[in-house]
Amino acid sequence: MDFRREEEIRREEVVEEMSVLSPPTMGSIQIAGSNGFGHNIEFIPQAYMRNRNSEIDIEEDCSNPITDRPLPIFLKFVDVEYKVKSKQAYSENPVKAVMSKVASQLNMERENYKYILKDITGSIGPGEILALMGPSGSGKTTLLKIMGGRLHENVKGSITYNDISYSPALKRRIGFVTQDDLLLPQLTVEETLIFAAFLRLPRNMSQQQKYLRVETIVKELGLERCRHTRIGGAFVKGISGGERKRTSIGYEILVDPSLLLLDEPTSGLDSTSANRLLRILQGIAQTGRTVITTIHQPSSRMFHMFDKLLLISEGYPVYYGKARESMEYFSSSRFVPEIAMNPAEFLLDLATGQVNDISVPEDLHTPRGSPEFERDVIKYLQQKYKVVVEPKEKENHRTTLTPTNLQLAIQVKKDWTMSWCEQFMILLKRTFRERCRDYFDKLRLLQSLGVAVLLGLLWWKSKTGTEAQLRDQVGLLFYICIFWTSASIFGAVYVFPFEKVYLVKERKADMYRLSAYYISSTLCDMVVHIFYPTAFMLILYFMAGFKRTVPYFFLTLFAILLIVITSQGAGELFGAAVLSIKRAGMMASLVLMMFLLTGGYYVQHIPFFMQWLKYLSFMYYGFRLLLKVQYSGDELFDCGSEGGCRSLQSSPTFDTVNLKGGLQEVWILLAMALAYRLGPLRVPLIPQGHCVFPIEELILKSSLKSVERSTSFELPQIDI
């Protein structure tokens, strides 16, 4: 009794000391005493653990990236339920579907819901691996997202982290490895980890310490051989599936997450790679992290590496407890395999009700082979769980409490690891490197240079001496305008639809502000897209017989680049508006066709009621600017005709174009380029302040549908 009293007094003193510590120090704690989860822990600030005879500085010692340990998290979940609107009634009769939808909107009909998860209860502590097992569609991934704070709507029950409900402060303490490895394909393994380290690790760590952390992760995960190989993707050759999965795990454990969640980490891997990966997860758990993973059908060796197991069947739990005791539990219920079986296969057979090689208890009266047999087996197991397992686990939750100091520590929200400018510079460097590798390839170079040479040969030293020759050269200018408008708009329209999955992943980890990402992405796109038009015009300009003076060349190049930048801005706006590769392509095609027809070449005299279209077309202003740069209204042509020389302004080609000036078109194109890029913003960009993207909610919600297959998501307030 005296010992317990002394321990309580010591813990109260620690809490008082921690309450006045700064957040970074408060998050740095070591494991030493006991908490009822089977782990001996006592939480003492690192400053108190320094050797008094050591000359090492306390702050320097505490910020060591290798010896710091994550804040332990004890996760408890009780009676977790998740439901979605049932669509079964809408699939049979389209008329009934419409009527039901209308009635639902008018609250005349009660909406039907389908339970994806029901009555899920359990707990997991530091140093343990919890495996979520079950057949496909049983709700494993959904439960994992709920535990990671990625699903909130239509969720019932209690989920606590150190006896505290989920809050945004937990976002940077949770690592989530999705089933699809979301890594930028053009970066190497080492570059991926380095950029993640600089964006996610604390600002009080030096560059050398961050590089050291990356080096440690690379060695621990066995990535030395592929460290300089690109990640790769659908169109880029890269690393293997196992290496990609290990890189994804390294990406998350860089920042020492207290809770690591993995969705099917062994999917697509061979047995040897899967075993190696699970051994890595064991090592991660042994450093004081809480690890939860979904897994479909592990081997026998892998199965015995798990500390705890939650077996789910049709959204309902049928077993929760130690993985090694699962066979004993079902044997005590008289479900015994009749042949030698892998434990995982045995459990999955039970979860699906397919017990062909398994003996069943006598009180299960449904005869084998009947249509209801499999369903009755599952119901029997679910009822057994509610009677035997669930009461014990709930009682354990009531009697086991997390120390107060952990409850306080987990509520401390970590500050941004970097300032806005630092985030912007790192993102600018990462995006520029990724864009350059994607944009500068042999095929694009061949396309641009090949088209330039072909056009130069077709319009070889073209003249403007006659009306026909003038129209030929004007046609070339309009084709140049079409070519670079279409190339730029289609090169940019897919940027945000493609990158939204990476953006959502990194924003959920609070890696950077959205404004820093947006501005760096836009600037890199503008810079990268300047190279090919410049090389294109260097070849074509002098072959095609345009005015052979340096000022005219650079003015023409400036006009082309202005068209490219404006078109690119329009493409990015369209892509950000729909965030779908298919719909973005369709929108870009329709807008491009409309701008092409109203560009001033095919139809010069547009009907009055349709003239508003041309004022929306940047191609219209870009084409007029090219004409004003190349031609002067006072120039004479067609001198060999009967009427003598005429001025270019008198040509029917320029009926609707005043060849004088040009600044008006320049300012309009600049305004359009700026407006397209500021379109997603509600207020002007102020790096020191806050800027809000109205498309941010659309980005997150649409990405959840396509990437996470989720039905709903509660958006936290995001500070930008």
C-alpha positions in Angstrom: 0.0 0.0 0.0 2.8 2.4 0.9 4.5 1.6 -2.4 1.3 2.4 -4.4 0.8 5.6 -2.5 4.4 6.7 -3.2 3.8 5.9 -6.9 0.7 8.0 -7.0 2.4 10.9 -5.3 5.3 10.7 -7.8 2.9 10.7 -10.8 1.0 13.7 -9.4 4.3 15.6 -9.2 5.2 14.6 -12.8 1.8 15.9 -14.0 2.4 19.2 -12.2 5.8 19.5 -13.7 4.5 18.6 -17.2 1.7 21.1 -17.0 4.2 24.0 -17.1 6.4 22.5 -19.8 6.3 23.8 -23.4 4.5 21.6 -25.9 7.6 20.2 -27.6 9.0 19.1 -24.2 5.7 17.7 -23.1 5.6 15.5 -26.2 9.0 14.1 -25.4 8.5 11.3 -22.8 10.0 8.0 -22.0 8.4 4.7 -21.1 9.2 3.3 -17.7 6.1 2.1 -15.2 2.6 0.2 -15.5 -0.8 0.9 -17.0 -2.9 -2.2 -17.0 -2.4 -3.1 -20.6 0.4 -5.5 -19.8 3.1 -2.9 -20.2 5.3 -1.5 -17.4 5.4 2.3 -17.9 6.1 5.5 -16.1 6.2 8.7 -18.0 9.0 11.1 -17.2 10.1 14.2 -19.1 13.4 13.6 -20.9 15.1 16.5 -19.2 14.9 14.6 -15.9 16.7 11.6 -17.4 19.9 13.4 -18.2 23.1 12.0 -16.6 24.2 14.7 -14.2 27.8 14.0 -14.9 27.3 14.4 -18.7 28.4 17.5 -20.4 25.9 17.1 -23.2 23.4 19.9 -23.5 19.9 19.0 -22.4 18.2 20.5 -25.5 20.6 18.9 -27.8 20.2 15.6 -26.1 16.4 15.8 -26.2 16.3 16.6 -29.9 18.2 13.5 -31.0 16.1 12.0 -33.8 17.2 8.5 -33.0 16.6 8.2 -29.3 13.3 10.2 -29.1 10.4 7.9 -28.5 6.8 8.6 -29.5 4.0 9.5 -27.1 2.4 6.2 -26.2 -1.3 5.9 -27.2 -3.7 3.4 -25.6 -6.6 3.1 -28.0 -10.0 1.9 -26.8 -13.1 1.4 -29.0 -16.5 0.4 -27.5 -19.7 -0.5 -29.4 -18.5 1.1 -32.6 -21.2 1.2 -35.3 -21.1 2.6 -38.9 -24.0 2.7 -41.3 -24.6 3.9 -44.8 -27.8 4.6 -46.8 -29.0 1.4 -48.4 -29.2 1.6 -52.2 -30.8 -1.8 -52.7 -34.3 -0.3 -53.1 -33.0 1.9 -56.0 -31.7 -0.9 -58.2 -34.8 -2.7 -59.3 -37.3 -0.2 -60.7 -36.1 3.3 -62.0 -39.6 4.8 -61.5 -39.7 3.6 -57.9 -36.1 4.8 -57.4 -37.1 8.4 -58.4 -40.3 8.3 -56.3 -38.3 7.0 -53.3 -35.7 9.7 -53.7 -38.3 12.5 -53.9 -40.1 11.0 -50.9 -36.8 10.9 -49.0 -36.1 14.5 -49.7 -39.5 15.5 -48.5 -39.2 13.4 -45.4 -42.2 11.4 -46.4 -40.3 8.2 -46.4 -37.9 6.9 -43.8 -34.4 6.3 -45.2 -33.0 2.8 -45.1 -29.6 2.3 -43.7 -27.2 -0.7 -43.9 -24.8 -1.4 -41.1 -21.3 -1.8 -42.2 -20.0 -2.2 -38.6 -21.9 -3.2 -35.5 -20.9 -3.6 -31.8 -17.1 -3.5 -32.3 -15.3 -3.5 -29.0 -11.6 -3.8 -28.2 -8.4 -2.1 -27.1 -4.7 -1.9 -28.1 -1.7 -0.4 -26.4 1.9 0.6 -27.2 4.2 -2.3 -28.2 1.3 -4.3 -29.6 0.1 -5.2 -33.1 -3.6 -5.6 -33.6 -4.6 -7.5 -36.8 -8.1 -6.8 -38.3 -9.1 -10.0 -40.2 -12.2 -10.9 -42.1 -13.4 -11.7 -45.6 -13.5 -9.1 -48.3 -16.3 -6.5 -47.6 -16.5 -7.3 -43.9 -15.6 -3.7 -42.9 -11.9 -3.9 -42.0 -10.8 -0.9 -43.9 -13.8 1.1 -42.7 -12.9 0.4 -39.1 -9.3 1.3 -39.7 -10.4 4.7 -41.1 -12.7 5.3 -38.1 -9.7 4.6 -35.8 -7.6 7.0 -37.7 -10.1 9.8 -37.4 -10.9 9.7 -41.2 -14.6 8.9 -40.8 -17.0 10.6 -38.5 -20.5 10.9 -39.9 -22.9 8.0 -39.2 -20.4 6.6 -36.7 -21.6 5.7 -33.2 -19.8 4.3 -30.2 -16.8 5.4 -28.2 -13.2 5.7 -29.6 -10.7 7.2 -27.2 -6.9 7.8 -27.4 -5.5 7.7 -23.8 -9.1 8.1 -22.7 -9.5 11.3 -24.8 -11.8 11.5 -27.8 -10.4 12.3 -31.2 -9.3 15.9 -31.9 -7.3 17.7 -34.6 -4.3 17.6 -32.2 -4.0 13.9 -33.0 -3.5 14.3 -36.7 0.2 14.5 -36.5 0.5 11.6 -34.0 -1.2 9.1 -36.4 0.4 7.5 -39.4 -1.9 6.0 -42.0 -0.5 3.7 -44.8 -3.2 3.2 -47.4 -3.5 0.0 -49.5 -2.6 2.0 -52.6 0.9 3.4 -52.1 0.4 7.2 -52.7 3.9 8.3 -53.6 5.0 10.8 -56.3 6.2 8.6 -59.2 9.0 10.8 -60.5 10.9 11.1 -57.2 13.4 8.6 -56.0 13.0 6.7 -52.7 15.6 8.9 -51.0 14.1 12.1 -52.3 10.6 11.1 -51.2 11.8 10.5 -47.6 14.1 13.6 -47.6 11.3 16.0 -48.7 8.9 14.4 -46.2 11.5 14.8 -43.4 11.9 18.5 -44.1 8.2 19.1 -44.3 7.2 17.0 -41.3 10.0 16.9 -38.7 10.2 19.6 -36.0 11.9 22.9 -36.9 14.3 22.6 -33.9 16.0 19.7 -35.7 19.0 20.6 -37.8 19.4 19.6 -41.4 22.0 17.1 -40.4 19.7 15.5 -38.0 16.9 15.3 -40.6 19.3 13.6 -43.1 20.4 11.3 -40.3 16.8 10.3 -39.6 16.2 9.5 -43.3 19.4 7.5 -43.4 18.3 5.5 -40.4 14.9 4.8 -41.9 16.5 3.7 -45.2 18.7 1.2 -43.4 16.1 -0.1 -41.0 13.6 -0.8 -43.9 16.3 -2.3 -46.2 15.9 0.4 -48.9 19.7 0.9 -49.6 19.6 -0.9 -52.9 16.8 1.2 -54.4 17.4 4.5 -52.7 18.3 6.3 -56.0 15.6 4.6 -58.0 12.4 6.4 -58.9 9.2 5.3 -57.2 7.5 4.8 -60.6 3.9 4.4 -61.5 1.5 3.4 -64.3 3.7 5.0 -67.0 7.1 5.2 -65.2 9.2 2.2 -64.4 10.2 2.1 -60.8 10.8 0.0 -57.7 9.1 -3.3 -56.8 5.8 -3.6 -54.8 7.6 -4.6 -51.6 10.0 -1.7 -51.8 7.2 0.6 -52.6 5.3 -0.6 -49.5 8.4 -0.2 -47.3 8.8 3.3 -48.6 5.2 4.1 -47.7 5.8 2.9 -44.2 9.1 4.8 -43.9 7.2 7.9 -45.1 4.9 7.6 -42.1 7.3 6.5 -39.3 9.7 9.4 -40.2 7.9 11.5 -37.7 7.6 8.9 -34.9 3.8 8.5 -35.0 2.3 7.2 -31.8 -0.3 5.2 -33.7 0.5 3.5 -37.0 -2.4 2.2 -39.1 -1.9 0.1 -42.2 -4.4 -1.1 -44.8 -3.5 -4.4 -46.3 0.3 -3.8 -46.2 1.1 -7.3 -47.5 -1.4 -7.1 -50.5 0.4 -8.1 -53.7 3.6 -9.3 -52.0 5.1 -12.7 -52.1 5.4 -14.7 -48.9 9.0 -13.8 -48.2 8.5 -10.1 -48.7 5.3 -10.2 -46.6 7.1 -11.9 -43.7 10.0 -9.4 -43.9 7.5 -6.5 -43.8 5.7 -7.9 -40.8 9.0 -8.3 -39.0 9.6 -4.6 -39.6 6.2 -3.8 -38.1 7.2 -5.9 -35.1 10.3 -3.8 -34.7 8.2 -0.6 -35.0 5.8 -1.7 -32.3 8.7 -2.6 -30.0 9.8 1.0 -30.0 6.6 2.0 -28.1 4.2 2.5 -31.0 0.7 1.2 -31.3 0.3 -0.7 -34.6 -3.0 -1.7 -36.2 -3.2 -3.4 -39.6 -5.8 -5.0 -41.8 -4.8 -8.3 -43.3 -6.6 -10.7 -45.6 -5.0 -14.1 -45.3 -1.6 -14.2 -43.6 0.7 -17.3 -43.5 1.1 -19.3 -40.3 4.4 -17.6 -39.5 2.9 -14.1 -40.0 -0.2 -15.0 -38.0 1.9 -15.8 -34.9 3.6 -12.4 -35.1 0.3 -10.6 -34.2 -0.3 -9.8 -30.5 -4.0 -9.3 -30.8 -6.7 -10.3 -33.3 -10.1 -8.9 -34.2 -12.1 -11.2 -36.5 -15.0 -9.5 -38.3 -17.8 -11.3 -40.2 -20.3 -9.2 -42.1 -19.5 -6.2 -40.0 -20.0 -8.0 -36.6 -17.1 -9.2 -34.4 -16.8 -12.9 -33.9 -13.5 -12.9 -31.9 -11.3 -10.4 -30.1 -8.3 -11.3 -28.0 -4.8 -12.6 -28.2 -4.0 -14.1 -31.7 -2.3 -17.2 -30.2 -5.4 -18.0 -28.2 -7.9 -17.8 -31.0 -7.7 -21.5 -31.9 -8.2 -22.4 -28.3 -11.3 -20.1 -28.1 -13.0 -21.7 -31.0 -12.1 -25.2 -30.0 -13.7 -24.5 -26.6 -16.8 -23.6 -28.6 -16.5 -27.0 -30.4 -15.4 -25.6 -33.7 -12.4 -27.9 -34.4 -10.6 -28.3 -37.8 -10.8 -31.9 -39.0 -7.6 -31.5 -41.1 -4.3 -29.6 -40.6 -5.1 -26.0 -41.4 -3.4 -22.6 -41.4 -4.9 -20.7 -38.4 -5.8 -17.8 -40.7 -7.6 -20.1 -43.2 -9.5 -21.7 -40.3 -10.6 -18.3 -39.0 -11.6 -17.0 -42.4 -13.6 -20.2 -43.0 -15.5 -19.5 -39.8 -16.0 -15.8 -40.6 -17.6 -16.8 -44.0 -19.6 -19.8 -42.5 -17.8 -22.2 -44.9 -17.0 -25.0 -42.4 -16.7 -28.0 -44.7 -13.6 -29.3 -43.0 -14.5 -28.1 -39.5 -16.6 -29.8 -36.9 -19.5 -27.8 -35.5 -21.2 -27.9 -32.0 -24.2 -30.1 -31.6 -26.4 -27.3 -30.5 -26.2 -25.8 -34.0 -29.2 -27.7 -35.3 -29.2 -26.5 -38.9 -28.2 -29.4 -41.2 -25.1 -29.1 -43.3 -25.9 -28.3 -47.0 -29.0 -26.3 -46.2 -29.2 -22.8 -47.6 -29.3 -21.3 -44.1 -26.4 -23.3 -42.7 -23.6 -20.8 -43.4 -25.7 -17.9 -42.2 -26.6 -19.8 -39.0 -22.9 -20.5 -38.3 -22.1 -16.8 -38.5 -25.0 -15.9 -36.2 -23.9 -18.6 -33.7 -20.4 -17.2 -33.6 -21.6 -13.6 -33.2 -23.9 -14.6 -30.4 -21.1 -16.5 -28.7 -18.9 -13.4 -28.9 -21.5 -11.2 -27.3 -21.9 -13.6 -24.4 -18.3 -14.6 -23.7 -15.9 -12.0 -25.1 -17.7 -8.7 -25.1 -18.6 -8.4 -21.4 -15.0 -9.2 -20.3 -13.5 -6.6 -22.7 -16.0 -3.9 -21.5 -15.2 -4.6 -17.9 -11.5 -4.4 -18.7 -12.1 -0.9 -20.2 -13.9 0.3 -17.1 -11.1 -0.9 -14.7 -8.2 0.3 -16.9 -7.5 4.0 -16.9 -4.8 5.9 -18.7 -2.4 8.0 -16.5 -3.4 11.7 -16.3 -0.2 12.9 -17.7 -0.8 11.0 -21.0 -4.3 12.5 -21.2 -2.8 15.9 -20.9 0.1 15.3 -23.3 -2.2 13.9 -26.1 -4.3 17.1 -26.1 -1.2 19.3 -26.9 -1.4 20.3 -30.6 1.9 20.3 -32.4 2.7 23.6 -34.1 3.6 23.8 -37.8 7.0 22.3 -38.4 8.0 25.2 -40.7 7.0 28.7 -41.6 5.0 29.5 -44.7 8.1 30.6 -46.6 10.1 27.5 -45.6 7.2 25.2 -46.7 6.9 27.1 -50.0 10.6 26.8 -50.8 10.7 23.0 -50.1 7.5 22.4 -52.1 8.9 24.6 -54.9 12.1 22.5 -55.0 10.1 19.2 -54.8 7.5 20.2 -57.4 10.1 21.6 -59.8 12.2 18.4 -59.7 9.0 16.3 -60.2 7.7 18.4 -63.1 11.1 18.5 -64.9 11.4 14.7 -64.9 7.8 14.4 -66.1 7.8 17.1 -68.7 11.3 16.8 -70.2 11.1 13.5 -72.0 12.2 12.4 -75.5 8.6 12.0 -76.8 7.6 15.6 -75.9 10.9 16.9 -77.3 10.4 15.0 -80.5 6.8 16.3 -80.8 7.7 19.9 -80.3 10.8 20.0 -82.5 9.2 17.7 -85.1 6.1 19.9 -85.5 8.3 23.0 -85.7 10.4 21.5 -88.5 7.4 20.3 -90.4 5.7 23.7 -90.2 8.9 25.4 -91.2 9.2 23.2 -94.3 5.5 23.7 -95.2 5.7 27.5 -94.8 9.4 27.7 -96.0 10.3 31.4 -96.3 6.6 32.4 -96.8 5.9 35.9 -98.2 3.2 38.5 -97.8 3.4 39.9 -101.3 -0.1 38.8 -102.3 -3.5 38.4 -100.6 -3.2 34.6 -100.9 0.3 34.6 -99.4 -0.8 36.8 -96.6 -3.7 34.5 -95.7 -1.2 31.5 -95.7 1.0 33.2 -93.2 -1.9 34.4 -91.1 -3.1 30.7 -91.1 0.3 29.7 -89.8 0.1 32.2 -86.9 -3.4 30.9 -86.0 -2.1 27.3 -86.1 0.7 28.2 -83.8 -1.9 29.7 -81.4 -4.0 26.5 -81.6 -1.1 24.2 -81.1 0.3 25.8 -78.0 -3.1 26.6 -76.5 -4.2 23.0 -76.8 -0.8 21.6 -75.6 -0.8 24.0 -72.6 -4.4 23.5 -71.6 -4.3 19.7 -71.8 -0.9 19.6 -70.1 -2.4 21.5 -67.1 -5.9 20.3 -66.9 -4.9 16.9 -65.4 -2.5 18.3 -62.8 -4.9 18.7 -59.9 -7.1 15.6 -60.7 -3.9 13.5 -60.8 -2.3 15.1 -57.7 -5.4 15.3 -55.5 -4.7 11.9 -53.9 -1.3 13.0 -52.9 -2.6 16.4 -51.7 -5.3 14.8 -49.6 -2.8 12.4 -48.0 -0.3 15.1 -47.1 -2.9 17.6 -46.0 -4.4 15.0 -43.6 -0.9 14.8 -42.0 -0.8 18.6 -41.8 2.5 18.7 -43.8 1.9 22.1 -45.3 -0.5 24.9 -45.9 -2.6 24.5 -49.0 -1.7 28.0 -50.2 2.0 27.0 -50.2 1.3 24.0 -52.3 -0.9 25.9 -54.8 1.5 28.7 -55.4 4.6 26.4 -55.8 2.7 24.2 -58.2 1.5 27.1 -60.3 5.0 28.7 -60.5 6.7 25.5 -61.4 4.2 24.8 -64.1 4.7 28.2 -65.6 8.5 27.9 -65.6 8.6 24.4 -67.0 6.2 25.2 -69.8 8.4 27.9 -71.2 11.1 25.7 -72.6 9.4 23.9 -75.4 7.6 27.0 -76.9 11.0 28.8 -76.9 12.7 25.9 -78.7 9.8 25.6 -81.1 9.9 29.3 -82.1 13.7 29.3 -82.5 13.3 26.7 -85.2 10.1 27.8 -86.9 10.4 31.6 -86.8 13.3 32.0 -89.3 12.3 29.0 -91.4 8.8 30.4 -92.0 9.9 33.8 -93.2 8.7 36.0 -90.4 10.3 39.4 -89.8 14.0 38.7 -89.4 14.9 41.1 -86.6 15.7 40.5 -83.0 13.0 42.7 -81.5 10.2 41.1 -83.7 11.4 37.7 -82.7 11.3 38.3 -79.0 8.0 40.2 -79.2 6.5 37.1 -81.1 8.0 34.8 -78.5 6.6 36.9 -75.7 3.1 36.7 -77.3 3.4 32.9 -77.6 4.5 32.5 -74.0 1.7 34.8 -72.8 -0.8 32.6 -74.6 0.9 29.5 -73.1 0.7 30.9 -69.5 -2.9 32.0 -69.9 -4.0 28.6 -71.4 -2.2 26.8 -68.7 -4.0 28.8 -66.0 -7.3 28.0 -67.6 -6.4 24.3 -67.7 -5.5 24.3 -64.0 -8.7 26.1 -63.1 -10.9 23.6 -65.0 -9.0 20.7 -63.4 -9.4 22.1 -59.9 -13.1 22.8 -60.6 -14.0 19.2 -61.4 -11.1 17.1 -59.9 -11.9 14.2 -62.3 -9.6 13.2 -65.1 -12.5 12.2 -67.4 -14.6 15.3 -66.7 -11.6 17.6 -66.8 -10.7 16.4 -70.3 -14.2 16.8 -71.5 -14.5 20.3 -70.1 -11.2 21.3 -71.6 -12.2 19.9 -75.1 -15.5 21.8 -75.1 -13.9 25.1 -73.9 -11.1 24.7 -76.4 -13.5 24.2 -79.3 -15.5 27.2 -78.3 -12.4 29.4 -78.0 -11.1 28.1 -81.3 -14.2 28.9 -83.3 -14.4 32.4 -81.8 -10.6 33.1 -82.1 -11.0 35.4 -85.1 -9.8 33.2 -87.9 -12.6 31.0 -89.0 -15.4 33.5 -88.3 -14.5 37.1 -88.3 -18.0 38.6 -88.4 -19.8 36.8 -85.5 -23.5 37.5 -85.0 -24.3 40.2 -82.5 -26.0 37.9 -80.0 -23.0 35.5 -80.0 -20.2 38.1 -79.8 -19.9 37.8 -76.0 -18.2 34.5 -76.6 -15.1 36.0 -78.2 -14.5 38.3 -75.3 -14.2 35.2 -73.0 -11.7 33.6 -75.4 -8.0 34.1 -74.6 -7.3 32.6 -78.1 -9.1 35.7 -79.6 -6.8 38.1 -77.8 -3.7 36.0 -78.3 -4.3 35.7 -82.1 -4.9 39.5 -82.3 -1.7 40.1 -80.4 0.3 37.9 -82.8 -1.1 39.8 -85.8 -0.3 43.2 -84.3 3.3 42.0 -83.5 4.0 40.7 -87.0 2.1 43.2 -89.2 1.9 47.0 -89.3 -1.1 48.7 -90.8 1.1 51.0 -92.8 3.0 48.2 -94.6 2.4 47.9 -98.3 1.7 44.6 -100.1 0.1 43.3 -103.4 2.1 45.8 -105.3 1.9 43.8 -108.5 -1.9 44.1 -108.8 -3.7 46.5 -111.2 -4.6 48.9 -108.4 -1.1 49.2 -107.2 0.2 48.7 -103.7 -2.2 48.5 -100.8 -1.7 48.8 -97.0 -2.0 45.6 -94.9 -4.8 47.3 -92.9 -6.9 47.4 -96.1 -6.7 43.6 -96.6 -10.0 41.7 -96.0 -7.9 39.5 -93.6 -7.8 42.3 -91.1 -11.3 43.6 -91.5 -12.0 43.2 -87.8 -8.4 43.9 -86.5 -6.8 47.2 -86.0 -3.1 46.5 -86.5 -2.1 49.5 -84.3 -1.3 49.1 -80.6 -1.2 45.7 -78.9 -0.9 46.8 -75.2 -4.6 46.2 -74.7 -4.3 42.6 -75.6 -1.3 42.2 -73.4 -3.0 43.5 -70.4 -6.2 41.5 -71.0 -4.1 38.3 -71.3 -2.2 39.1 -68.2 -5.4 39.8 -66.3 -6.9 36.5 -67.6 -3.8 34.5 -66.6 -3.9 36.1 -63.1 -7.7 35.6 -62.8 -7.5 31.9 -63.8 -4.9 31.3 -61.1 -6.7 33.3 -58.4 -10.0 31.6 -59.3 -9.8 29.0 -56.5 -9.1 31.7 -53.9 -11.7 33.7 -52.0 -9.2 36.4 -51.0 -5.9 37.7 -52.4 -2.9 35.6 -51.5 -1.2 36.9 -48.4 1.6 34.6 -47.3 1.6 36.0 -43.7 -2.2 35.7 -43.4 -4.8 33.2 -44.1 -6.2 32.3 -47.5 -9.1 30.0 -48.0 -9.7 27.7 -51.0 -13.4 27.2 -51.7 -12.3 24.1 -53.7 -10.6 22.6 -50.7 -13.7 20.9 -49.4 -14.4 19.6 -52.9 -10.9 18.2 -53.1 -11.1 16.3 -49.9 -14.6 15.0 -50.4 -14.1 13.9 -54.0 -10.8 12.3 -53.1 -12.4 10.3 -50.3 -14.8 8.8 -52.8 -12.2 7.8 -55.3 -9.3 6.9 -53.0 -10.7 5.7 -49.7 -14.1 4.5 -51.1 -15.8 6.3 -48.2 -19.4 7.4 -48.0 -19.0 10.4 -45.8 -16.3 12.5 -44.1 -16.4 15.3 -41.6 -14.1 18.0 -42.6 -12.0 19.6 -39.8 -11.4 23.3 -39.8 -8.2 23.8 -41.8 -5.8 26.6 -41.1 -4.0 27.8 -44.3 
